[in-house]
Amino acid sequence: YKPPKRPWCKGQKPTLVIDKSGALKERTHVAEKPGEVWQKFIEIGTLEGETILDPFAGTGSSLVQAVRMKRKVKGIEKKEIHVKIANKRLREEVIKWKTNT
C-alpha cells in the first residue's frame, strides 16, 4: 500500500490555528464545533472520497461537514440521544444533497 500524495503537504507539517471568537449560539452537545472548524481538519487530513472516522461523534457536526465535502463517514457515539440527533442531521444533509444534484 502506498498512500496517495497530499497536495497540501510540501515537505512540511500543516498548521491549524482555531479562533474561538465565533462561539456557537445554540449547542446540542457540550463539545460541538462549527462546520468551518471541521472543514479545516477534513481538508488537511483527507481527500475527496476517503472515509472519515469520528470515534466520538457526538451530534454529528464532523460527519455532516464531511458529507458536504464528499467524504464517506463512520461515527461512534455512546449516548443514544446524541446518536439520534446525529442520524437526523445526516439524513437531512443527504436529502439536501440529493435534491441539489
MDTraj code that builds the backbone (N, CA, C; nanometers):
import mdtraj as md
import numpy as np

residues = "TYR LYS PRO PRO LYS ARG PRO TRP CYS LYS GLY GLN LYS PRO THR LEU VAL ILE ASP LYS SER GLY ALA LEU LYS GLU ARG THR HIS VAL ALA GLU LYS PRO GLY GLU VAL TRP GLN LYS PHE ILE GLU ILE GLY THR LEU GLU GLY GLU THR ILE LEU ASP PRO PHE ALA GLY THR GLY SER SER LEU VAL GLN ALA VAL ARG MET LYS ARG LYS VAL LYS GLY ILE GLU LYS LYS GLU ILE HIS VAL LYS ILE ALA ASN LYS ARG LEU ARG GLU GLU VAL ILE LYS TRP LYS THR ASN THR".split()
xyz = np.array([
    [0.0837, -0.1193, 0.0000],
    [0.0000, 0.0000, 0.0000],
    [0.0868, 0.1237, 0.0000],
    [0.0605, 0.2126, -0.0916],
    [0.1309, 0.3398, -0.0949],
    [0.0275, 0.4509, -0.0797],
    [0.0358, 0.5301, 0.0273],
    [-0.0650, 0.6348, 0.0474],
    [-0.0615, 0.7377, -0.0648],
    [-0.1774, 0.7976, -0.0968],
    [-0.1808, 0.8973, -0.2041],
    [-0.1039, 1.0227, -0.1646],
    [-0.0523, 1.0922, -0.2638],
    [0.0170, 1.2180, -0.2370],
    [-0.0845, 1.3221, -0.1924],
    [-0.0474, 1.3966, -0.0930],
    [-0.1329, 1.5030, -0.0401],
    [-0.0847, 1.6359, -0.0980],
    [-0.1649, 1.7005, -0.1826],
    [-0.1188, 1.8227, -0.2499],
    [-0.0834, 1.9356, -0.1527],
    [-0.1366, 1.9326, -0.0317],
    [-0.1123, 2.0405, 0.0636],
    [0.0152, 2.0187, 0.1447],
    [0.0756, 1.9012, 0.1365],
    [0.1977, 1.8716, 0.2125],
    [0.3187, 1.8895, 0.1215],
    [0.3902, 1.9960, 0.1390],
    [0.5081, 2.0234, 0.0567],
    [0.6323, 2.0136, 0.1444],
    [0.6512, 1.8966, 0.2050],
    [0.7665, 1.8767, 0.2890],
    [0.7544, 1.9368, 0.4276],
    [0.6377, 1.9845, 0.4631],
    [0.6189, 2.0419, 0.5956],
    [0.4871, 1.9967, 0.6545],
    [0.4770, 2.0020, 0.7838],
    [0.3539, 1.9634, 0.8516],
    [0.2551, 2.0800, 0.8464],
    [0.1272, 2.0502, 0.8180],
    [0.0285, 2.1586, 0.8165],
    [0.0055, 2.2131, 0.9567],
    [-0.0238, 2.3407, 0.9647],
    [-0.0521, 2.4066, 1.0914],
    [-0.1947, 2.4570, 1.0874],
    [-0.2647, 2.4402, 1.1966],
    [-0.4030, 2.4865, 1.2041],
    [-0.4213, 2.5631, 1.3344],
    [-0.4662, 2.6866, 1.3224],
    [-0.4949, 2.7695, 1.4392],
    [-0.6441, 2.7957, 1.4389],
    [-0.7089, 2.7702, 1.5516],
    [-0.8533, 2.7882, 1.5619],
    [-0.8834, 2.9133, 1.6428],
    [-0.9589, 3.0035, 1.5833],
    [-1.0009, 3.1256, 1.6514],
    [-1.1321, 3.0973, 1.7216],
    [-1.1363, 3.1122, 1.8524],
    [-1.2560, 3.0795, 1.9300],
    [-1.3580, 3.1932, 1.9349],
    [-1.3338, 3.3022, 1.8647],
    [-1.4237, 3.4172, 1.8751],
    [-1.5641, 3.3886, 1.8214],
    [-1.5792, 3.2971, 1.7277],
    [-1.7100, 3.2657, 1.6709],
    [-1.7808, 3.1571, 1.7500],
    [-1.8243, 3.1872, 1.8696],
    [-1.8885, 3.0869, 1.9565],
    [-2.0240, 3.0450, 1.9003],
    [-2.0600, 2.9216, 1.9244],
    [-2.1905, 2.8715, 1.8825],
    [-2.3004, 2.9323, 1.9677],
    [-2.4084, 2.9686, 1.9043],
    [-2.5196, 3.0269, 1.9786],
    [-2.6082, 2.9192, 2.0410],
    [-2.6378, 2.8162, 1.9632],
    [-2.7212, 2.7061, 2.0131],
    [-2.6439, 2.5767, 2.0000],
    [-2.6224, 2.5105, 2.1106],
    [-2.5479, 2.3846, 2.1085],
    [-2.6396, 2.2689, 2.1420],
    [-2.6144, 2.1573, 2.0758],
    [-2.6859, 2.0347, 2.1099],
    [-2.5925, 1.9379, 2.1807],
    [-2.4646, 1.9759, 2.1907],
    [-2.3637, 1.8916, 2.2562],
    [-2.2599, 1.9848, 2.3182],
    [-2.2078, 1.9485, 2.4329],
    [-2.1158, 2.0350, 2.5063],
    [-1.9870, 2.0638, 2.4291],
    [-1.9412, 1.9726, 2.3460],
    [-1.8157, 1.9919, 2.2718],
    [-1.8375, 2.0174, 2.1231],
    [-1.9552, 2.0599, 2.0861],
    [-1.9864, 2.0829, 1.9447],
    [-1.8997, 2.1939, 1.8864],
    [-1.8541, 2.1720, 1.7626],
    [-1.7730, 2.2702, 1.6929],
    [-1.8416, 2.3064, 1.5616],
    [-1.8263, 2.4300, 1.5166],
    [-1.8895, 2.4685, 1.3897],
    [-1.8264, 2.3961, 1.2711],
    [-1.9030, 2.3860, 1.1638],
    [-1.8571, 2.3162, 1.0439],
    [-1.7273, 2.3703, 0.9884],
    [-1.7036, 2.5011, 1.0026],
    [-1.5818, 2.5611, 0.9493],
    [-1.4574, 2.5025, 1.0164],
    [-1.4673, 2.4728, 1.1446],
    [-1.3540, 2.4117, 1.2157],
    [-1.3289, 2.2721, 1.1595],
    [-1.4356, 2.1934, 1.1455],
    [-1.4203, 2.0579, 1.0920],
    [-1.3693, 2.0621, 0.9489],
    [-1.4118, 2.1604, 0.8717],
    [-1.3703, 2.1696, 0.7322],
    [-1.2181, 2.1739, 0.7207],
    [-1.1543, 2.2515, 0.8057],
    [-1.0082, 2.2614, 0.8012],
    [-0.9420, 2.1278, 0.8336],
    [-0.9894, 2.0595, 0.9380],
    [-0.9331, 1.9298, 0.9731],
    [-0.9520, 1.8295, 0.8594],
    [-1.0695, 1.8312, 0.7995],
    [-1.1007, 1.7365, 0.6917],
    [-1.0142, 1.7657, 0.5690],
    [-0.9972, 1.8935, 0.5359],
    [-0.9128, 1.9307, 0.4220],
    [-0.7683, 1.8879, 0.4435],
    [-0.7181, 1.9047, 0.5643],
    [-0.5792, 1.8701, 0.5946],
    [-0.5582, 1.7194, 0.5913],
    [-0.6558, 1.6430, 0.6402],
    [-0.6343, 1.5002, 0.6597],
    [-0.6865, 1.4056, 0.5556],
    [-0.7707, 1.4507, 0.4623],
    [-0.8305, 1.3565, 0.3680],
    [-0.8473, 1.4170, 0.2295],
    [-0.8690, 1.3273, 0.1370],
    [-0.9030, 1.3656, 0.0000],
    [-1.0492, 1.3298, -0.0252],
    [-1.1096, 1.3938, -0.1241],
    [-1.2478, 1.3634, -0.1617],
    [-1.2618, 1.2133, -0.1876],
    [-1.3682, 1.1532, -0.1318],
    [-1.3943, 1.0107, -0.1500],
    [-1.3371, 0.9229, -0.0406],
    [-1.2471, 0.9759, 0.0408],
    [-1.1917, 0.8976, 0.1511],
    [-1.2916, 0.8931, 0.2671],
    [-1.2632, 0.8092, 0.3657],
    [-1.3542, 0.7886, 0.4780],
    [-1.3048, 0.8604, 0.6028],
    [-1.3975, 0.9271, 0.6694],
    [-1.3721, 0.9942, 0.7971],
    [-1.4272, 0.9038, 0.9070],
    [-1.3475, 0.8770, 1.0093],
    [-1.3939, 0.8041, 1.1271],
    [-1.3870, 0.8992, 1.2453],
    [-1.5011, 0.9236, 1.3071],
    [-1.5051, 1.0042, 1.4295],
    [-1.5493, 0.9126, 1.5426],
    [-1.4549, 0.8694, 1.6284],
    [-1.4893, 0.7762, 1.7356],
    [-1.5647, 0.8410, 1.8510],
    [-1.5774, 0.9726, 1.8481],
    [-1.6527, 1.0471, 1.9498],
    [-1.7436, 1.1444, 1.8757],
    [-1.8379, 1.0910, 1.7979],
    [-1.9138, 1.1696, 1.7004],
    [-2.0092, 1.2715, 1.7606],
    [-2.0491, 1.2515, 1.8845],
    [-2.1422, 1.3476, 1.9446],
    [-2.2680, 1.3597, 1.8611],
    [-2.3043, 1.4831, 1.8272],
    [-2.4261, 1.5051, 1.7490],
    [-2.3998, 1.5138, 1.5985],
    [-2.2793, 1.4765, 1.5575],
    [-2.2525, 1.4581, 1.4156],
    [-2.2014, 1.5769, 1.3368],
    [-2.1555, 1.6828, 1.4009],
    [-2.1064, 1.8003, 1.3271],
    [-1.9950, 1.7642, 1.2299],
    [-1.9006, 1.6831, 1.2764],
    [-1.7890, 1.6436, 1.1895],
    [-1.8385, 1.5596, 1.0725],
    [-1.9340, 1.4728, 1.0982],
    [-1.9854, 1.3834, 0.9942],
    [-2.0628, 1.4611, 0.8882],
    [-2.1444, 1.5562, 0.9325],
    [-2.2210, 1.6385, 0.8386],
    [-2.1262, 1.7179, 0.7486],
    [-2.0243, 1.7785, 0.8092],
    [-1.9293, 1.8559, 0.7290],
    [-1.8558, 1.7657, 0.6307],
    [-1.8195, 1.6455, 0.6732],
    [-1.7506, 1.5519, 0.5842],
    [-1.8385, 1.5131, 0.4655],
    [-1.9667, 1.4893, 0.4901],
    [-2.0603, 1.4576, 0.3809],
    [-2.0672, 1.5746, 0.2837],
    [-2.0723, 1.6961, 0.3358],
    [-2.0749, 1.8155, 0.2493],
    [-1.9505, 1.8223, 0.1612],
    [-1.8398, 1.7673, 0.2123],
    [-1.7121, 1.7730, 0.1407],
    [-1.6854, 1.6450, 0.0616],
    [-1.7903, 1.5651, 0.0411],
    [-1.7848, 1.4439, -0.0416],
    [-1.6906, 1.3382, 0.0147],
    [-1.6948, 1.3209, 0.1464],
    [-1.6230, 1.2128, 0.2126],
    [-1.7238, 1.1108, 0.2618],
    [-1.6793, 0.9878, 0.2762],
    [-1.7612, 0.8843, 0.3392],
    [-1.7425, 0.9002, 0.4897],
    [-1.8427, 0.8599, 0.5681],
    [-1.8324, 0.8814, 0.7122],
    [-1.8688, 0.7571, 0.7922],
    [-1.8035, 0.7453, 0.9075],
    [-1.8373, 0.6458, 1.0089],
    [-1.8225, 0.7164, 1.1423],
    [-1.9236, 0.7050, 1.2246],
    [-1.9193, 0.7701, 1.3545],
    [-1.9537, 0.6743, 1.4665],
    [-1.8925, 0.6967, 1.5817],
    [-1.9198, 0.6170, 1.7005],
    [-1.9582, 0.7130, 1.8121],
    [-2.0675, 0.6824, 1.8817],
    [-2.1134, 0.7652, 1.9931],
    [-2.1873, 0.6758, 2.0908],
    [-2.1596, 0.6912, 2.2195],
    [-2.2227, 0.6027, 2.3177],
    [-2.3566, 0.6541, 2.3700],
    [-2.3814, 0.7854, 2.3642],
    [-2.5071, 0.8392, 2.4171],
    [-2.6162, 0.8333, 2.3097],
    [-2.7209, 0.7604, 2.3410],
    [-2.8279, 0.7373, 2.2440],
    [-2.8916, 0.8671, 2.1947],
    [-2.9111, 0.9642, 2.2820],
    [-2.9726, 1.0910, 2.2412],
    [-2.8861, 1.1618, 2.1372],
    [-2.7545, 1.1536, 2.1534],
    [-2.6650, 1.2168, 2.0562],
    [-2.6656, 1.1410, 1.9236],
    [-2.6764, 1.0088, 1.9298],
    [-2.6852, 0.9278, 1.8072],
    [-2.8104, 0.9657, 1.7284],
    [-2.9215, 0.9827, 1.7979],
    [-3.0469, 1.0200, 1.7305],
    [-3.0335, 1.1559, 1.6620],
    [-2.9718, 1.2517, 1.7309],
    [-2.9530, 1.3848, 1.6722],
    [-2.8614, 1.3758, 1.5502],
    [-2.7511, 1.3023, 1.5639],
    [-2.6564, 1.2881, 1.4519],
    [-2.7236, 1.2218, 1.3317],
    [-2.7995, 1.1169, 1.3562],
    [-2.8692, 1.0486, 1.2463],
    [-2.9661, 1.1425, 1.1763],
    [-3.0390, 1.2215, 1.2527],
    [-3.1343, 1.3176, 1.1951],
    [-3.0602, 1.4210, 1.1094],
    [-2.9511, 1.4740, 1.1616],
    [-2.8741, 1.5739, 1.0875],
    [-2.8170, 1.5157, 0.9594],
    [-2.7674, 1.3935, 0.9658],
    [-2.7123, 1.3297, 0.8460],
    [-2.8207, 1.3019, 0.7423],
    [-2.9368, 1.2544, 0.7866],
    [-3.0482, 1.2315, 0.6927],
    [-3.0855, 1.3617, 0.6224],
    [-3.0959, 1.4701, 0.6990],
    [-3.1313, 1.5996, 0.6395],
    [-3.0256, 1.6451, 0.5392],
    [-2.8994, 1.6230, 0.5711],
    [-2.7912, 1.6632, 0.4803],
    [-2.7939, 1.5822, 0.3524],
    [-2.8178, 1.4516, 0.3621],
    [-2.8244, 1.3659, 0.2435],
    [-2.9438, 1.4058, 0.1569],
    [-3.0559, 1.4369, 0.2189],
    [-3.1742, 1.4825, 0.1426],
    [-3.1420, 1.6121, 0.0679],
    [-3.0761, 1.7069, 0.1344],
    [-3.0362, 1.8327, 0.0694],
    [-2.9459, 1.8034, -0.0502],
    [-2.8487, 1.7138, -0.0286],
    [-2.7515, 1.6799, -0.1322],
    [-2.8206, 1.6173, -0.2523],
    [-2.9142, 1.5241, -0.2270],
    [-2.9847, 1.4552, -0.3355],
    [-3.0736, 1.5504, -0.4139],
    [-3.1351, 1.6475, -0.3488],
    [-3.2237, 1.7386, -0.4189],
    [-3.1466, 1.8454, -0.4963],
    [-3.0188, 1.8660, -0.4623],
    [-2.9380, 1.9671, -0.5323],
    [-2.8505, 1.9083, -0.6421],
    [-2.8554, 1.7764, -0.6622],
    [-2.7701, 1.7173, -0.7669],
    [-2.8521, 1.6703, -0.8842],
])
top = md.Topology()
chain = top.add_chain()
for i, resn in enumerate(residues, 1):
    res = top.add_residue(resn, chain, resSeq=i)
    for name in ("N", "CA", "C"):
        top.add_atom(name, md.element.get_by_symbol(name[0]), res)
traj = md.Trajectory(xyz[None], top)
